[in-house]
Amino acid sequence: MSELLTVIAQIRAKPGQEARLRQQLRGLVGPTLAEAGCIAYDLHESIAEPGLFVFYETWKKEADLDAHFQTVHMQAFHERIPDLVDGSIEITKCTKL
């Protein structure tokens, strides 16, 4: 059995776009949880830095994550990134020890 893939994605809202980004990110949760290979897809917002969002994700395998990025809902979100996201999305891939 292969190791599960854990992904931590950090996304910072542009100033003034926190509410819009929060809404867009919440809209990704349901469709993503329905994807093949998605075990967990939890959205968090920093208490100390409102507007800093963190996804904590668990996938069965990397191919499932790759397929996730090709879905309609993720492609639509990526089109909105320039308007909502400050800087780039930081993605860290991990395995559980």
mmCIF file as gemmi writes it, N, C-alpha and C atoms, coordinates in Angstrom:
data_model
loop_
_atom_site.group_PDB
_atom_site.id
_atom_site.type_symbol
_atom_site.label_atom_id
_atom_site.label_alt_id
_atom_site.label_comp_id
_atom_site.label_asym_id
_atom_site.label_entity_id
_atom_site.label_seq_id
_atom_site.pdbx_PDB_ins_code
_atom_site.Cartn_x
_atom_site.Cartn_y
_atom_site.Cartn_z
_atom_site.occupancy
_atom_site.B_iso_or_equiv
_atom_site.pdbx_formal_charge
_atom_site.auth_seq_id
_atom_site.auth_asym_id
_atom_site.pdbx_PDB_model_num
ATOM 1 N N . MET Axp A 1 ? 0.853 -1.183 0 1 0 ? 1 A 1
ATOM 2 C CA . MET Axp A 1 ? 0 0 0 1 0 ? 1 A 1
ATOM 3 C C . MET Axp A 1 ? 0.892 1.237 0 1 0 ? 1 A 1
ATOM 4 N N . SER Axp A 2 ? 0.589 2.18 -0.834 1 0 ? 2 A 1
ATOM 5 C CA . SER Axp A 2 ? 1.408 3.378 -0.923 1 0 ? 2 A 1
ATOM 6 C C . SER Axp A 2 ? 1.047 4.35 0.199 1 0 ? 2 A 1
ATOM 7 N N . GLU Axp A 3 ? 1.985 5.255 0.472 1 0 ? 3 A 1
ATOM 8 C CA . GLU Axp A 3 ? 1.778 6.289 1.474 1 0 ? 3 A 1
ATOM 9 C C . GLU Axp A 3 ? 0.731 7.286 0.992 1 0 ? 3 A 1
ATOM 10 N N . LEU Axp A 4 ? -0.058 7.773 1.918 1 0 ? 4 A 1
ATOM 11 C CA . LEU Axp A 4 ? -0.989 8.846 1.592 1 0 ? 4 A 1
ATOM 12 C C . LEU Axp A 4 ? -0.203 10.127 1.398 1 0 ? 4 A 1
ATOM 13 N N . LEU Axp A 5 ? -0.739 11.024 0.594 1 0 ? 5 A 1
ATOM 14 C CA . LEU Axp A 5 ? -0.11 12.307 0.327 1 0 ? 5 A 1
ATOM 15 C C . LEU Axp A 5 ? -0.852 13.383 1.111 1 0 ? 5 A 1
ATOM 16 N N . THR Axp A 6 ? -0.121 14.118 1.92 1 0 ? 6 A 1
ATOM 17 C CA . THR Axp A 6 ? -0.673 15.258 2.644 1 0 ? 6 A 1
ATOM 18 C C . THR Axp A 6 ? -0.199 16.522 1.951 1 0 ? 6 A 1
ATOM 19 N N . VAL Axp A 7 ? -1.122 17.455 1.754 1 0 ? 7 A 1
ATOM 20 C CA . VAL Axp A 7 ? -0.794 18.72 1.114 1 0 ? 7 A 1
ATOM 21 C C . VAL Axp A 7 ? -1.221 19.848 2.043 1 0 ? 7 A 1
ATOM 22 N N . ILE Axp A 8 ? -0.32 20.81 2.218 1 0 ? 8 A 1
ATOM 23 C CA . ILE Axp A 8 ? -0.636 22.025 2.954 1 0 ? 8 A 1
ATOM 24 C C . ILE Axp A 8 ? -0.49 23.172 1.965 1 0 ? 8 A 1
ATOM 25 N N . ALA Axp A 9 ? -1.595 23.849 1.698 1 0 ? 9 A 1
ATOM 26 C CA . ALA Axp A 9 ? -1.596 24.959 0.737 1 0 ? 9 A 1
ATOM 27 C C . ALA Axp A 9 ? -1.933 26.245 1.485 1 0 ? 9 A 1
ATOM 28 N N . GLN Axp A 10 ? -1.07 27.247 1.346 1 0 ? 10 A 1
ATOM 29 C CA . GLN Axp A 10 ? -1.297 28.542 1.992 1 0 ? 10 A 1
ATOM 30 C C . GLN Axp A 10 ? -1.609 29.583 0.925 1 0 ? 10 A 1
ATOM 31 N N . ILE Axp A 11 ? -2.688 30.329 1.167 1 0 ? 11 A 1
ATOM 32 C CA . ILE Axp A 11 ? -3.18 31.303 0.197 1 0 ? 11 A 1
ATOM 33 C C . ILE Axp A 11 ? -3.467 32.601 0.946 1 0 ? 11 A 1
ATOM 34 N N . ARG Axp A 12 ? -2.875 33.681 0.514 1 0 ? 12 A 1
ATOM 35 C CA . ARG Axp A 12 ? -3.089 34.978 1.158 1 0 ? 12 A 1
ATOM 36 C C . ARG Axp A 12 ? -3.944 35.868 0.253 1 0 ? 12 A 1
ATOM 37 N N . ALA Axp A 13 ? -4.978 36.448 0.84 1 0 ? 13 A 1
ATOM 38 C CA . ALA Axp A 13 ? -5.867 37.339 0.091 1 0 ? 13 A 1
ATOM 39 C C . ALA Axp A 13 ? -5.201 38.687 -0.148 1 0 ? 13 A 1
ATOM 40 N N . LYS Axp A 14 ? -5.506 39.277 -1.298 1 0 ? 14 A 1
ATOM 41 C CA . LYS Axp A 14 ? -5.11 40.66 -1.528 1 0 ? 14 A 1
ATOM 42 C C . LYS Axp A 14 ? -5.872 41.532 -0.527 1 0 ? 14 A 1
ATOM 43 N N . PRO Axp A 15 ? -5.27 42.633 -0.089 1 0 ? 15 A 1
ATOM 44 C CA . PRO Axp A 15 ? -5.986 43.53 0.816 1 0 ? 15 A 1
ATOM 45 C C . PRO Axp A 15 ? -7.342 43.935 0.237 1 0 ? 15 A 1
ATOM 46 N N . GLY Axp A 16 ? -8.372 43.804 1.058 1 0 ? 16 A 1
ATOM 47 C CA . GLY Axp A 16 ? -9.724 44.132 0.621 1 0 ? 16 A 1
ATOM 48 C C . GLY Axp A 16 ? -10.46 43.003 -0.064 1 0 ? 16 A 1
ATOM 49 N N . GLN Axp A 17 ? -9.785 41.876 -0.33 1 0 ? 17 A 1
ATOM 50 C CA . GLN Axp A 17 ? -10.392 40.749 -1.045 1 0 ? 17 A 1
ATOM 51 C C . GLN Axp A 17 ? -10.605 39.535 -0.14 1 0 ? 17 A 1
ATOM 52 N N . GLU Axp A 18 ? -10.444 39.724 1.16 1 0 ? 18 A 1
ATOM 53 C CA . GLU Axp A 18 ? -10.536 38.593 2.092 1 0 ? 18 A 1
ATOM 54 C C . GLU Axp A 18 ? -11.879 37.878 2.007 1 0 ? 18 A 1
ATOM 55 N N . ALA Axp A 19 ? -12.979 38.622 2.035 1 0 ? 19 A 1
ATOM 56 C CA . ALA Axp A 19 ? -14.311 38.008 2.004 1 0 ? 19 A 1
ATOM 57 C C . ALA Axp A 19 ? -14.566 37.284 0.688 1 0 ? 19 A 1
ATOM 58 N N . ARG Axp A 20 ? -14.172 37.891 -0.412 1 0 ? 20 A 1
ATOM 59 C CA . ARG Axp A 20 ? -14.376 37.247 -1.723 1 0 ? 20 A 1
ATOM 60 C C . ARG Axp A 20 ? -13.551 35.969 -1.835 1 0 ? 20 A 1
ATOM 61 N N . LEU Axp A 21 ? -12.295 36.016 -1.385 1 0 ? 21 A 1
ATOM 62 C CA . LEU Axp A 21 ? -11.46 34.816 -1.458 1 0 ? 21 A 1
ATOM 63 C C . LEU Axp A 21 ? -12.007 33.737 -0.534 1 0 ? 21 A 1
ATOM 64 N N . ARG Axp A 22 ? -12.425 34.113 0.664 1 0 ? 22 A 1
ATOM 65 C CA . ARG Axp A 22 ? -13.003 33.151 1.609 1 0 ? 22 A 1
ATOM 66 C C . ARG Axp A 22 ? -14.179 32.429 0.954 1 0 ? 22 A 1
ATOM 67 N N . GLN Axp A 23 ? -15.057 33.185 0.302 1 0 ? 23 A 1
ATOM 68 C CA . GLN Axp A 23 ? -16.225 32.602 -0.359 1 0 ? 23 A 1
ATOM 69 C C . GLN Axp A 23 ? -15.801 31.647 -1.477 1 0 ? 23 A 1
ATOM 70 N N . GLN Axp A 24 ? -14.84 32.051 -2.286 1 0 ? 24 A 1
ATOM 71 C CA . GLN Axp A 24 ? -14.366 31.199 -3.378 1 0 ? 24 A 1
ATOM 72 C C . GLN Axp A 24 ? -13.747 29.907 -2.844 1 0 ? 24 A 1
ATOM 73 N N . LEU Axp A 25 ? -12.948 30.019 -1.793 1 0 ? 25 A 1
ATOM 74 C CA . LEU Axp A 25 ? -12.302 28.836 -1.232 1 0 ? 25 A 1
ATOM 75 C C . LEU Axp A 25 ? -13.315 27.887 -0.604 1 0 ? 25 A 1
ATOM 76 N N . ARG Axp A 26 ? -14.291 28.435 0.098 1 0 ? 26 A 1
ATOM 77 C CA . ARG Axp A 26 ? -15.348 27.581 0.669 1 0 ? 26 A 1
ATOM 78 C C . ARG Axp A 26 ? -16.077 26.817 -0.425 1 0 ? 26 A 1
ATOM 79 N N . GLY Axp A 27 ? -16.243 27.45 -1.573 1 0 ? 27 A 1
ATOM 80 C CA . GLY Axp A 27 ? -16.919 26.808 -2.691 1 0 ? 27 A 1
ATOM 81 C C . GLY Axp A 27 ? -16.155 25.644 -3.306 1 0 ? 27 A 1
ATOM 82 N N . LEU Axp A 28 ? -14.873 25.536 -3.01 1 0 ? 28 A 1
ATOM 83 C CA . LEU Axp A 28 ? -14.065 24.428 -3.528 1 0 ? 28 A 1
ATOM 84 C C . LEU Axp A 28 ? -14.212 23.161 -2.684 1 0 ? 28 A 1
ATOM 85 N N . VAL Axp A 29 ? -14.605 23.313 -1.424 1 0 ? 29 A 1
ATOM 86 C CA . VAL Axp A 29 ? -14.571 22.187 -0.492 1 0 ? 29 A 1
ATOM 87 C C . VAL Axp A 29 ? -15.5 21.045 -0.921 1 0 ? 29 A 1
ATOM 88 N N . GLY Axp A 30 ? -16.761 21.324 -1.139 1 0 ? 30 A 1
ATOM 89 C CA . GLY Axp A 30 ? -17.712 20.258 -1.492 1 0 ? 30 A 1
ATOM 90 C C . GLY Axp A 30 ? -17.332 19.49 -2.744 1 0 ? 30 A 1
ATOM 91 N N . PRO Axp A 31 ? -17.093 20.189 -3.866 1 0 ? 31 A 1
ATOM 92 C CA . PRO Axp A 31 ? -16.723 19.472 -5.083 1 0 ? 31 A 1
ATOM 93 C C . PRO Axp A 31 ? -15.423 18.679 -4.938 1 0 ? 31 A 1
ATOM 94 N N . THR Axp A 32 ? -14.483 19.211 -4.184 1 0 ? 32 A 1
ATOM 95 C CA . THR Axp A 32 ? -13.206 18.506 -4.026 1 0 ? 32 A 1
ATOM 96 C C . THR Axp A 32 ? -13.374 17.253 -3.19 1 0 ? 32 A 1
ATOM 97 N N . LEU Axp A 33 ? -14.164 17.328 -2.127 1 0 ? 33 A 1
ATOM 98 C CA . LEU Axp A 33 ? -14.395 16.134 -1.307 1 0 ? 33 A 1
ATOM 99 C C . LEU Axp A 33 ? -15.067 15.015 -2.091 1 0 ? 33 A 1
ATOM 100 N N . ALA Axp A 34 ? -15.771 15.357 -3.161 1 0 ? 34 A 1
ATOM 101 C CA . ALA Axp A 34 ? -16.438 14.35 -3.996 1 0 ? 34 A 1
ATOM 102 C C . ALA Axp A 34 ? -15.496 13.722 -5.025 1 0 ? 34 A 1
ATOM 103 N N . GLU Axp A 35 ? -14.281 14.249 -5.148 1 0 ? 35 A 1
ATOM 104 C CA . GLU Axp A 35 ? -13.337 13.73 -6.14 1 0 ? 35 A 1
ATOM 105 C C . GLU Axp A 35 ? -12.766 12.379 -5.713 1 0 ? 35 A 1
ATOM 106 N N . ALA Axp A 36 ? -12.477 11.548 -6.708 1 0 ? 36 A 1
ATOM 107 C CA . ALA Axp A 36 ? -11.817 10.28 -6.448 1 0 ? 36 A 1
ATOM 108 C C . ALA Axp A 36 ? -10.456 10.543 -5.808 1 0 ? 36 A 1
ATOM 109 N N . GLY Axp A 37 ? -10.159 9.827 -4.76 1 0 ? 37 A 1
ATOM 110 C CA . GLY Axp A 37 ? -8.854 9.925 -4.13 1 0 ? 37 A 1
ATOM 111 C C . GLY Axp A 37 ? -8.73 10.989 -3.068 1 0 ? 37 A 1
ATOM 112 N N . CYS Axp A 38 ? -9.737 11.82 -2.893 1 0 ? 38 A 1
ATOM 113 C CA . CYS Axp A 38 ? -9.687 12.854 -1.856 1 0 ? 38 A 1
ATOM 114 C C . CYS Axp A 38 ? -10.185 12.256 -0.545 1 0 ? 38 A 1
ATOM 115 N N . ILE Axp A 39 ? -9.329 12.275 0.455 1 0 ? 39 A 1
ATOM 116 C CA . ILE Axp A 39 ? -9.686 11.742 1.768 1 0 ? 39 A 1
ATOM 117 C C . ILE Axp A 39 ? -10.107 12.876 2.701 1 0 ? 39 A 1
ATOM 118 N N . ALA Axp A 40 ? -9.398 13.997 2.64 1 0 ? 40 A 1
ATOM 119 C CA . ALA Axp A 40 ? -9.722 15.159 3.473 1 0 ? 40 A 1
ATOM 120 C C . ALA Axp A 40 ? -9.352 16.429 2.719 1 0 ? 40 A 1
ATOM 121 N N . TYR Axp A 41 ? -10.138 17.468 2.924 1 0 ? 41 A 1
ATOM 122 C CA . TYR Axp A 41 ? -9.901 18.758 2.275 1 0 ? 41 A 1
ATOM 123 C C . TYR Axp A 41 ? -10.446 19.818 3.218 1 0 ? 41 A 1
ATOM 124 N N . ASP Axp A 42 ? -9.624 20.2 4.186 1 0 ? 42 A 1
ATOM 125 C CA . ASP Axp A 42 ? -10.055 21.073 5.266 1 0 ? 42 A 1
ATOM 126 C C . ASP Axp A 42 ? -9.511 22.481 5.068 1 0 ? 42 A 1
ATOM 127 N N . LEU Axp A 43 ? -10.399 23.463 5.107 1 0 ? 43 A 1
ATOM 128 C CA . LEU Axp A 43 ? -10.043 24.86 4.945 1 0 ? 43 A 1
ATOM 129 C C . LEU Axp A 43 ? -9.973 25.534 6.308 1 0 ? 43 A 1
ATOM 130 N N . HIS Axp A 44 ? -8.896 26.298 6.523 1 0 ? 44 A 1
ATOM 131 C CA . HIS Axp A 44 ? -8.691 27.032 7.77 1 0 ? 44 A 1
ATOM 132 C C . HIS Axp A 44 ? -8.324 28.471 7.434 1 0 ? 44 A 1
ATOM 133 N N . GLU Axp A 45 ? -8.575 29.375 8.404 1 0 ? 45 A 1
ATOM 134 C CA . GLU Axp A 45 ? -8.126 30.751 8.274 1 0 ? 45 A 1
ATOM 135 C C . GLU Axp A 45 ? -7.331 31.106 9.53 1 0 ? 45 A 1
ATOM 136 N N . SER Axp A 46 ? -6.215 31.761 9.334 1 0 ? 46 A 1
ATOM 137 C CA . SER Axp A 46 ? -5.361 32.157 10.449 1 0 ? 46 A 1
ATOM 138 C C . SER Axp A 46 ? -6.096 33.092 11.397 1 0 ? 46 A 1
ATOM 139 N N . ILE Axp A 47 ? -5.954 32.859 12.671 1 0 ? 47 A 1
ATOM 140 C CA . ILE Axp A 47 ? -6.51 33.752 13.69 1 0 ? 47 A 1
ATOM 141 C C . ILE Axp A 47 ? -5.654 35.01 13.776 1 0 ? 47 A 1
ATOM 142 N N . ALA Axp A 48 ? -4.343 34.829 13.752 1 0 ? 48 A 1
ATOM 143 C CA . ALA Axp A 48 ? -3.413 35.956 13.886 1 0 ? 48 A 1
ATOM 144 C C . ALA Axp A 48 ? -3.353 36.817 12.629 1 0 ? 48 A 1
ATOM 145 N N . GLU Axp A 49 ? -3.61 36.205 11.461 1 0 ? 49 A 1
ATOM 146 C CA . GLU Axp A 49 ? -3.526 36.923 10.189 1 0 ? 49 A 1
ATOM 147 C C . GLU Axp A 49 ? -4.771 36.652 9.341 1 0 ? 49 A 1
ATOM 148 N N . PRO Axp A 50 ? -5.893 37.299 9.675 1 0 ? 50 A 1
ATOM 149 C CA . PRO Axp A 50 ? -7.086 37.098 8.845 1 0 ? 50 A 1
ATOM 150 C C . PRO Axp A 50 ? -6.754 37.384 7.379 1 0 ? 50 A 1
ATOM 151 N N . GLY Axp A 51 ? -7.301 36.538 6.521 1 0 ? 51 A 1
ATOM 152 C CA . GLY Axp A 51 ? -6.996 36.653 5.098 1 0 ? 51 A 1
ATOM 153 C C . GLY Axp A 51 ? -5.905 35.705 4.656 1 0 ? 51 A 1
ATOM 154 N N . LEU Axp A 52 ? -5.304 34.992 5.613 1 0 ? 52 A 1
ATOM 155 C CA . LEU Axp A 52 ? -4.344 33.931 5.292 1 0 ? 52 A 1
ATOM 156 C C . LEU Axp A 52 ? -5.09 32.613 5.47 1 0 ? 52 A 1
ATOM 157 N N . PHE Axp A 53 ? -5.288 31.912 4.362 1 0 ? 53 A 1
ATOM 158 C CA . PHE Axp A 53 ? -6.053 30.674 4.354 1 0 ? 53 A 1
ATOM 159 C C . PHE Axp A 53 ? -5.113 29.487 4.165 1 0 ? 53 A 1
ATOM 160 N N . VAL Axp A 54 ? -5.459 28.386 4.821 1 0 ? 54 A 1
ATOM 161 C CA . VAL Axp A 54 ? -4.651 27.18 4.743 1 0 ? 54 A 1
ATOM 162 C C . VAL Axp A 54 ? -5.571 26 4.468 1 0 ? 54 A 1
ATOM 163 N N . PHE Axp A 55 ? -5.256 25.271 3.411 1 0 ? 55 A 1
ATOM 164 C CA . PHE Axp A 55 ? -5.917 23.99 3.162 1 0 ? 55 A 1
ATOM 165 C C . PHE Axp A 55 ? -5.018 22.894 3.711 1 0 ? 55 A 1
ATOM 166 N N . TYR Axp A 56 ? -5.625 21.969 4.447 1 0 ? 56 A 1
ATOM 167 C CA . TYR Axp A 56 ? -4.934 20.762 4.892 1 0 ? 56 A 1
ATOM 168 C C . TYR Axp A 56 ? -5.646 19.623 4.186 1 0 ? 56 A 1
ATOM 169 N N . GLU Axp A 57 ? -4.925 18.975 3.279 1 0 ? 57 A 1
ATOM 170 C CA . GLU Axp A 57 ? -5.532 17.995 2.38 1 0 ? 57 A 1
ATOM 171 C C . GLU Axp A 57 ? -4.863 16.634 2.529 1 0 ? 57 A 1
ATOM 172 N N . THR Axp A 58 ? -5.638 15.585 2.321 1 0 ? 58 A 1
ATOM 173 C CA . THR Axp A 58 ? -5.086 14.236 2.262 1 0 ? 58 A 1
ATOM 174 C C . THR Axp A 58 ? -5.623 13.554 1.007 1 0 ? 58 A 1
ATOM 175 N N . TRP Axp A 59 ? -4.696 12.999 0.232 1 0 ? 59 A 1
ATOM 176 C CA . TRP Axp A 59 ? -5.014 12.333 -1.035 1 0 ? 59 A 1
ATOM 177 C C . TRP Axp A 59 ? -4.473 10.911 -1.003 1 0 ? 59 A 1
ATOM 178 N N . LYS Axp A 60 ? -5.159 10.01 -1.704 1 0 ? 60 A 1
ATOM 179 C CA . LYS Axp A 60 ? -4.697 8.618 -1.772 1 0 ? 60 A 1
ATOM 180 C C . LYS Axp A 60 ? -3.357 8.517 -2.485 1 0 ? 60 A 1
ATOM 181 N N . LYS Axp A 61 ? -3.19 9.307 -3.546 1 0 ? 61 A 1
ATOM 182 C CA . LYS Axp A 61 ? -1.922 9.27 -4.289 1 0 ? 61 A 1
ATOM 183 C C . LYS Axp A 61 ? -1.741 10.571 -5.061 1 0 ? 61 A 1
ATOM 184 N N . GLU Axp A 62 ? -0.543 10.822 -5.514 1 0 ? 62 A 1
ATOM 185 C CA . GLU Axp A 62 ? -0.235 12.068 -6.198 1 0 ? 62 A 1
ATOM 186 C C . GLU Axp A 62 ? -1.029 12.224 -7.499 1 0 ? 62 A 1
ATOM 187 N N . ALA Axp A 63 ? -1.32 11.132 -8.163 1 0 ? 63 A 1
ATOM 188 C CA . ALA Axp A 63 ? -2.114 11.21 -9.395 1 0 ? 63 A 1
ATOM 189 C C . ALA Axp A 63 ? -3.502 11.783 -9.114 1 0 ? 63 A 1
ATOM 190 N N . ASP Axp A 64 ? -4.056 11.511 -7.945 1 0 ? 64 A 1
ATOM 191 C CA . ASP Axp A 64 ? -5.356 12.078 -7.577 1 0 ? 64 A 1
ATOM 192 C C . ASP Axp A 64 ? -5.251 13.591 -7.401 1 0 ? 64 A 1
ATOM 193 N N . LEU Axp A 65 ? -4.162 14.051 -6.797 1 0 ? 65 A 1
ATOM 194 C CA . LEU Axp A 65 ? -3.936 15.486 -6.653 1 0 ? 65 A 1
ATOM 195 C C . LEU Axp A 65 ? -3.766 16.124 -8.028 1 0 ? 65 A 1
ATOM 196 N N . ASP Axp A 66 ? -3.016 15.484 -8.899 1 0 ? 66 A 1
ATOM 197 C CA . ASP Axp A 66 ? -2.829 16.008 -10.26 1 0 ? 66 A 1
ATOM 198 C C . ASP Axp A 66 ? -4.17 16.147 -10.975 1 0 ? 66 A 1
ATOM 199 N N . ALA Axp A 67 ? -5.034 15.145 -10.81 1 0 ? 67 A 1
ATOM 200 C CA . ALA Axp A 67 ? -6.364 15.195 -11.442 1 0 ? 67 A 1
ATOM 201 C C . ALA Axp A 67 ? -7.205 16.324 -10.833 1 0 ? 67 A 1
ATOM 202 N N . HIS Axp A 68 ? -7.027 16.574 -9.548 1 0 ? 68 A 1
ATOM 203 C CA . HIS Axp A 68 ? -7.746 17.655 -8.859 1 0 ? 68 A 1
ATOM 204 C C . HIS Axp A 68 ? -7.491 19.003 -9.533 1 0 ? 68 A 1
ATOM 205 N N . PHE Axp A 69 ? -6.246 19.25 -9.888 1 0 ? 69 A 1
ATOM 206 C CA . PHE Axp A 69 ? -5.9 20.532 -10.503 1 0 ? 69 A 1
ATOM 207 C C . PHE Axp A 69 ? -6.509 20.698 -11.902 1 0 ? 69 A 1
ATOM 208 N N . GLN Axp A 70 ? -6.979 19.617 -12.492 1 0 ? 70 A 1
ATOM 209 C CA . GLN Axp A 70 ? -7.57 19.67 -13.839 1 0 ? 70 A 1
ATOM 210 C C . GLN Axp A 70 ? -9.093 19.751 -13.817 1 0 ? 70 A 1
ATOM 211 N N . THR Axp A 71 ? -9.697 19.721 -12.629 1 0 ? 71 A 1
ATOM 212 C CA . THR Axp A 71 ? -11.155 19.758 -12.555 1 0 ? 71 A 1
ATOM 213 C C . THR Axp A 71 ? -11.69 21.134 -12.959 1 0 ? 71 A 1
ATOM 214 N N . VAL Axp A 72 ? -12.953 21.169 -13.323 1 0 ? 72 A 1
ATOM 215 C CA . VAL Axp A 72 ? -13.592 22.41 -13.742 1 0 ? 72 A 1
ATOM 216 C C . VAL Axp A 72 ? -13.56 23.44 -12.617 1 0 ? 72 A 1
ATOM 217 N N . HIS Axp A 73 ? -13.865 23.015 -11.382 1 0 ? 73 A 1
ATOM 218 C CA . HIS Axp A 73 ? -13.906 23.977 -10.281 1 0 ? 73 A 1
ATOM 219 C C . HIS Axp A 73 ? -12.526 24.551 -9.959 1 0 ? 73 A 1
ATOM 220 N N . MET Axp A 74 ? -11.485 23.757 -10.1 1 0 ? 74 A 1
ATOM 221 C CA . MET Axp A 74 ? -10.134 24.287 -9.844 1 0 ? 74 A 1
ATOM 222 C C . MET Axp A 74 ? -9.666 25.18 -10.986 1 0 ? 74 A 1
ATOM 223 N N . GLN Axp A 75 ? -10.007 24.827 -12.212 1 0 ? 75 A 1
ATOM 224 C CA . GLN Axp A 75 ? -9.634 25.666 -13.353 1 0 ? 75 A 1
ATOM 225 C C . GLN Axp A 75 ? -10.329 27.035 -13.237 1 0 ? 75 A 1
ATOM 226 N N . ALA Axp A 76 ? -11.593 27.035 -12.834 1 0 ? 76 A 1
ATOM 227 C CA . ALA Axp A 76 ? -12.321 28.291 -12.665 1 0 ? 76 A 1
ATOM 228 C C . ALA Axp A 76 ? -11.706 29.123 -11.547 1 0 ? 76 A 1
ATOM 229 N N . PHE Axp A 77 ? -11.307 28.469 -10.455 1 0 ? 77 A 1
ATOM 230 C CA . PHE Axp A 77 ? -10.673 29.206 -9.362 1 0 ? 77 A 1
ATOM 231 C C . PHE Axp A 77 ? -9.348 29.823 -9.817 1 0 ? 77 A 1
ATOM 232 N N . HIS Axp A 78 ? -8.561 29.075 -10.539 1 0 ? 78 A 1
ATOM 233 C CA . HIS Axp A 78 ? -7.256 29.577 -10.991 1 0 ? 78 A 1
ATOM 234 C C . HIS Axp A 78 ? -7.402 30.802 -11.898 1 0 ? 78 A 1
ATOM 235 N N . GLU Axp A 79 ? -8.515 30.919 -12.594 1 0 ? 79 A 1
ATOM 236 C CA . GLU Axp A 79 ? -8.749 32.117 -13.409 1 0 ? 79 A 1
ATOM 237 C C . GLU Axp A 79 ? -8.977 33.349 -12.535 1 0 ? 79 A 1
ATOM 238 N N . ARG Axp A 80 ? -9.455 33.148 -11.306 1 0 ? 80 A 1
ATOM 239 C CA . ARG Axp A 80 ? -9.747 34.262 -10.39 1 0 ? 80 A 1
ATOM 240 C C . ARG Axp A 80 ? -8.542 34.659 -9.535 1 0 ? 80 A 1
ATOM 241 N N . ILE Axp A 81 ? -7.495 33.85 -9.513 1 0 ? 81 A 1
ATOM 242 C CA . ILE Axp A 81 ? -6.351 34.099 -8.639 1 0 ? 81 A 1
ATOM 243 C C . ILE Axp A 81 ? -5.784 35.513 -8.792 1 0 ? 81 A 1
ATOM 244 N N . PRO Axp A 82 ? -5.571 36.018 -9.994 1 0 ? 82 A 1
ATOM 245 C CA . PRO Axp A 82 ? -4.966 37.351 -10.097 1 0 ? 82 A 1
ATOM 246 C C . PRO Axp A 82 ? -5.761 38.445 -9.385 1 0 ? 82 A 1
ATOM 247 N N . ASP Axp A 83 ? -7.076 38.304 -9.312 1 0 ? 83 A 1
ATOM 248 C CA . ASP Axp A 83 ? -7.913 39.314 -8.665 1 0 ? 83 A 1
ATOM 249 C C . ASP Axp A 83 ? -7.963 39.171 -7.145 1 0 ? 83 A 1
ATOM 250 N N . LEU Axp A 84 ? -7.731 37.96 -6.641 1 0 ? 84 A 1
ATOM 251 C CA . LEU Axp A 84 ? -7.996 37.672 -5.234 1 0 ? 84 A 1
ATOM 252 C C . LEU Axp A 84 ? -6.772 37.358 -4.391 1 0 ? 84 A 1
ATOM 253 N N . VAL Axp A 85 ? -5.754 36.795 -4.991 1 0 ? 85 A 1
ATOM 254 C CA . VAL Axp A 85 ? -4.626 36.241 -4.234 1 0 ? 85 A 1
ATOM 255 C C . VAL Axp A 85 ? -3.423 37.168 -4.283 1 0 ? 85 A 1
ATOM 256 N N . ASP Axp A 86 ? -2.844 37.396 -3.107 1 0 ? 86 A 1
ATOM 257 C CA . ASP Axp A 86 ? -1.645 38.217 -2.974 1 0 ? 86 A 1
ATOM 258 C C . ASP Axp A 86 ? -0.426 37.301 -3.042 1 0 ? 86 A 1
ATOM 259 N N . GLY Axp A 87 ? 0.344 37.404 -4.103 1 0 ? 87 A 1
ATOM 260 C CA . GLY Axp A 87 ? 1.504 36.54 -4.275 1 0 ? 87 A 1
ATOM 261 C C . GLY Axp A 87 ? 1.104 35.195 -4.846 1 0 ? 87 A 1
ATOM 262 N N . SER Axp A 88 ? 1.948 34.214 -4.623 1 0 ? 88 A 1
ATOM 263 C CA . SER Axp A 88 ? 1.672 32.88 -5.15 1 0 ? 88 A 1
ATOM 264 C C . SER Axp A 88 ? 1.131 31.974 -4.051 1 0 ? 88 A 1
ATOM 265 N N . ILE Axp A 89 ? 0.479 30.905 -4.461 1 0 ? 89 A 1
ATOM 266 C CA . ILE Axp A 89 ? -0.022 29.905 -3.532 1 0 ? 89 A 1
ATOM 267 C C . ILE Axp A 89 ? 1.151 29.005 -3.17 1 0 ? 89 A 1
ATOM 268 N N . GLU Axp A 90 ? 1.381 28.856 -1.875 1 0 ? 90 A 1
ATOM 269 C CA . GLU Axp A 90 ? 2.479 28.012 -1.397 1 0 ? 90 A 1
ATOM 270 C C . GLU Axp A 90 ? 1.945 26.616 -1.126 1 0 ? 90 A 1
ATOM 271 N N . ILE Axp A 91 ? 2.493 25.632 -1.822 1 0 ? 91 A 1
ATOM 272 C CA . ILE Axp A 91 ? 2.041 24.25 -1.675 1 0 ? 91 A 1
ATOM 273 C C . ILE Axp A 91 ? 3.189 23.409 -1.144 1 0 ? 91 A 1
ATOM 274 N N . THR Axp A 92 ? 2.927 22.703 -0.041 1 0 ? 92 A 1
ATOM 275 C CA . THR Axp A 92 ? 3.907 21.795 0.548 1 0 ? 92 A 1
ATOM 276 C C . THR Axp A 92 ? 3.317 20.397 0.528 1 0 ? 92 A 1
ATOM 277 N N . LYS Axp A 93 ? 4.033 19.46 -0.056 1 0 ? 93 A 1
ATOM 278 C CA . LYS Axp A 93 ? 3.598 18.059 -0.097 1 0 ? 93 A 1
ATOM 279 C C . LYS Axp A 93 ? 4.371 17.287 0.971 1 0 ? 93 A 1
ATOM 280 N N . CYS Axp A 94 ? 3.648 16.456 1.724 1 0 ? 94 A 1
ATOM 281 C CA . CYS Axp A 94 ? 4.258 15.734 2.844 1 0 ? 94 A 1
ATOM 282 C C . CYS Axp A 94 ? 3.782 14.289 2.877 1 0 ? 94 A 1
ATOM 283 N N . THR Axp A 95 ? 4.542 13.478 3.575 1 0 ? 95 A 1
ATOM 284 C CA . THR Axp A 95 ? 4.101 12.14 3.941 1 0 ? 95 A 1
ATOM 285 C C . THR Axp A 95 ? 4.16 12.046 5.459 1 0 ? 95 A 1
ATOM 286 N N . LYS Axp A 96 ? 3.281 11.274 6.023 1 0 ? 96 A 1
ATOM 287 C CA . LYS Axp A 96 ? 3.206 11.111 7.475 1 0 ? 96 A 1
ATOM 288 C C . LYS Axp A 96 ? 4.333 10.205 7.953 1 0 ? 96 A 1
ATOM 289 N N . LEU Axp A 97 ? 4.968 10.596 9.003 1 0 ? 97 A 1
ATOM 290 C CA . LEU Axp A 97 ? 6.046 9.778 9.586 1 0 ? 97 A 1
ATOM 291 C C . LEU Axp A 97 ? 5.523 8.871 10.676 1 0 ? 97 A 1
